[in-house]
Amino acid sequence: MTLGFSWRAIVAAVALATGGQAAAGDFSNYDELNDMIEQLEAQNIYAPGELAKIFQQVERKDRILELIARPAEKSREWKDYRPIFIQDSRVQAGLDFWQQYQEPLARAEAEYGVPASMILAILGVETKFGGNKGGYRVIDALATLGFDYPRRAKFFRKELREFLILSKQNGIDPLEAKGSYAGAMGFPQFMPSSWRRLAIDFDGDNRIDLINNPVDAIGSIANYFKANGWKPGEPVTVRASIHGDDYDDATSDDLKTTSTIAALAKAGITPRVKMRFPDNLPVSGLRLQGDNGGEFWIAFHNFFVITRYNRSILYAMAAHQLAEEIQAAHDSQLAGTTARARAVSVQP
């Protein structure tokens, strides 16, 4: 694709105008970026030369490449991963957030069928309810991974393109937006493509803002789960008992249901809870390494919907258990409030 001007010539001119100081990444020499810029300019999303000036300030971050090579989901066992997220302080922060945003959480649960506690758990795991949205410039992260992380370069190049379009459409300064080392943004840590496809204006101000608006984040998480197949009222996962010698062979690391209740029972994996599940119900057996050796679980469809948010069994289990902890604390809080109200009402 030729538009009659040279991206490299523009970069050289910009560098000359700024004293010849090249950015750390010097992405001007990357053919794949050159092609992306030409496409965005050909589509009139950016004016000629606009992205040249932006990318002159984009930096390659070796620290990002180090972090993505050893994410906690792949470098830790469950016994070490769980305590990162299941903490009294995080549960209390969830209760406080619930109290502050009761109306949008109730509305999101009613409209999308996703429990308020599940929405809160995502916010708690991702950013501690907005307390830690990430300190890397999104454009640095996505450019670094899109051009210098071959294993997933195609994915991150797509996200970089989505981010550049999103920035233009939403009036975001692409050099100011910050997020995770993987380029996820805002309260819910949406990747740019998820923002463009599934984020919603949930407070009616005619603007979708996941960076500063927790109400939009609440509605967007609920919409994300619904779009990925969340089934209201259905279970997520239950602890399992094991019997015999074949149970390990019946577990799976796949991010989808691979068995049935009947097949797991035949292999020696059965629910601990006293509930009756259909024999043909799609499930998977999970084995996690806990404090006391192997922990066995039965995961249902909704469990794997959580993995669409982060493709990790450990992540999904942590989010689910944090949701349970927040829900239990909320129910206890309500019960205490009701009991106190009744005590006051019967006083002479």
N, C-alpha and C positions, 0 to 999 in steps of 0.2 A: 504494500500500500504506500503510495507516494503522494504527498500533499503539497509538494513544491517548496518545502523548507526542510532544514536539517535540525532534528532535535539536538544532536551533539553540538551543532554550531550555536544554537540558542544557549545551551548549557555553558559553552566556552565563553560566550558574551556575558552571561550572568556572572561567571566566575571572575572575569576580568573586571567587571563593574564592582565587585565586592572585594577586590584586592587579590584575586586569584586563590582564595582559600577554598579548597575542595571539601565537601562533606566527607565524614568518616567512611561512609559506604561507597561513595563515588558511583552511585547507581546509574549515572549517565552512560556508563559503558556497558550496561546490561541490555542485550538485544531484546529480551522478553519484555522489559519495561518500555523500551523504545516502541515496540509493537503495540503495547497496551495504550500508551499515550496517544499514538497516532489514531487508534480506534476511537478513543474517547473524544478526541478533537474532531474526527470525521463525523461523529454523531452529534456534534455541537453541544456536547455536555460541558466541555471546557474550551475556552478560547485558545487559539494558537499561542504557545509560549507560557500560558498560565501554569501548567503542570511542570514545565521546566524550572520555573522559579521555586515551586514548592519542593520538588525533589532535590534541588541543590542543597536543601536544608535537612534532608532525610538521612538518617545514620544507620549503618549496619551495626547491630548489637550482638557481640559474641556471647554475652551473658544470656540472651534469649535462646540461643542455640544450645547452651549448656542446660538451661532449665527444661526445655522441651525434650531433651534426650533422656531425662530421668524424672518424669512426673511422679507424684506421690502415689497415684493409682496403680503404677506399675512397679514401684520400688519398695513398697511397704506391704506387710501382711495386714489382715483385718484387725488383729489385736493392736497394732500400732497405728493403723489408719483411723479407727473408730474414735479414739480419744481426741483427735484433732477437732472433731465436730460435735461430739456428744458431750457437752459441758453444761454445768448448771448456769454459768454466766450467759451462754448462748440461748439456753431455754428461756431464761428470764428476759433477755433482750427480745426474744420472740413474743413473749407475753406483753411486753411494753409496746411493741410495734402493733400487735393485735389491738390493744386498747386504743392506740392512737388512730388506727385506720380500720375501725370496725365496719363502717359502712361500705367502703369499696371492697373489703374482703368478703363480706356477706353477699354483696352484689355479684362479685366474680364467681363465688361458689354457686349461687342460684342460676346464673346465666350459662356457666360453662361446665358445671358438675364437678369441679376440682375442689377438694376440701381446702378451707382456709389454712389449715395446719400444713398442708402440702405446699401451698404457695409460700408460706412463711419459711418452711424448711429450705426451699430453694434459695430464698433471699438470705437465710442464715448461713447456708453452706457457701454460697457464692461470694457474698460481700459483707457478712456480719451485719445485715440489714442496712447496707449503704455505708458502713464505716470503713470499708476497704475496697474501693472500686478499681484499684490497680494504679501503678505508678509509671508505666511505660507509655510512651506515645504510641497510639494505635498504628499510625503510619509507619513508624520505625519497626514495630513488631511484625506487621504484615509484609512489609518489603523484605525484611531479613529472612523471614520464613518462606516467603514466596519465591525468592531468588537464590537463597543459600541453604535451603533445607530440602534436598532432592526427594527424600522419602515421601513428603507430603506437599511438595512445592505447588502442584496443580491446584490443590484445595486452597492454599493460602493466597495464590495469585488471584483466584476467583474472589476470595474475600477482600483482597486489596481493591480490586475493581469495584466490588459492591460498596466498599467503604468510600471510595472516591465519588461514586454516584450519590450515595447517601449524604455525604458531606455537602455536596452541591445542592441537593434537593431540600435539605433540612437547615441550611444556613450554618453548618458546623465548620469551624476552622479546622482543616485536617491536620494542621501542625500543633493544635492545642489539645485535641481530644486524647484522653488517657484511658488506659484499660489494663488488661492482664498481659502477660508475656505472649499469649496466643492471639491477642487482638480483640478479646471480648470486652464489652463496654457496659457501663452503667450499673444500676441497682441489680438487674438480673443477669448481667454479663452475657448479653446476646452478642453473637457474632454478627457482622454487618448484614449478611444475607438473611439471617433470621429476623433482624430488625426490619429490613425492608419488606419481608414476606409476612411476618406474623405479629409485629408490634402494633399496638392499637392506641388510639386516643381514648383513655378510659375516664377522663375527668371532663370531657366536653369542651376543652379550650381550643379545639381545632389545631392542635399541635401534638405530635408524638415526641415525647422527651423521656428517654429511659435513663439519662444521665442525672437529671436533677428532680425528676417527678416520680415519687414512689407510687402514686396512684396509677399512672400509666404502666409502671413496672408490674404492679399487681395484676391488672387486666391482661397484660401481654403474656405473663407466665401462664395464666389460666388458658388463654387462647392457644398458646404453644402446646400445652398438654392436650387440649381438645383436638387440635389439628393432627397430633401424633397418635390419636386413638385412645385416649383415656376413657375408661368405662366407669361412669359414676356408680358408686355403691359396691363395686366389686373389690375383692381383696387384692393385696399387693404381695405379701409374702408371709409365710408362717414357719415357725421352727419345726423341725422334723425329728422324729426318732428313727434309729437305724437298727437293722436286724440282719443277721446272716453274714455272708461273705461277698455279696455282689453289689452292695450299695455304692461303693466308690465308682464302679464302672457306669453307674446310672446318672452320675452328676455331669454337668456340662459347664463350659466357659463361654458358650455361645450367647450372644445378646438377643436371644429369642427363645420362645418355648420350644422344647425339643422332645417332650415326652407327654405322658398323661398321668393322671392320678393312679389309674389302675396299673400302668406299667411301672411306675415308681414303687408302688406297694409290692408288686411281684419281685422287685429287686431288693426290697427291704427298706424302703424310705416311705414313712407314713407321717401324716400331720400329728403334732402333739395336741393340737386343739380339738375339742370335742365338737367338731362340725362335720356335717356330711357334704362331701363334694362329689359331683357326678364323676363316674369312672372315666369318662372320655374327655374330661376337662383338660385342655392344653396347659401344661406346666413344665417347669424344669427343676431338676434337683441341683442344689448348689452346695459346694463344700468350701467353707472359709476357715482360715487358720486363726482360731481364737486363743484366749488366754489358757484354755484347758485342752489344747489340741484342736481337732476338727470340730467345727460347728456345721450342722446340716440344716438346710432350709429348703422349702418348696416355694418357688417363685411363680407368680401368675402373670397374666398379660400386662397388668398395670405396672408391675415391677420393670418390665422392659420398655414401657413408655418413658419411665424416668431415665433409662439409659440413652434415650434419644437426646436428652439434654447434655449428658456427658457420657461418652461411650465406655462406661466402666461399671462392673458389678459392685465394686467397693463403693463407688460414688452413690449408686442407686440405693444400696443398703444403708449408707450413712444418712442420706436424705430422708429415706423412709423412717428410720429410727428417730431422727430428730423431729420429724413430723409427729410421731407417736408421743414423744416426750413433751412436745409443746401442747398437743391436744390433751394429754393427761393432766398437765399443770393447769391448763385453761379450765378443764372440767372441775378440777379440785377447787380452783379459785371461785368458780361460779357456785359450786356446792357450799363453800364457806360463806359466800355472800348471801345465799338463800337462807342458810341456817341462822345467820345473824339477823336477817330481816324477820324471820319467824320468831326468834327469841324476843326481839323488840316488840313485835305485834302482840305477844301474849303477856307482856308485863302489865301489872295492874295499874 
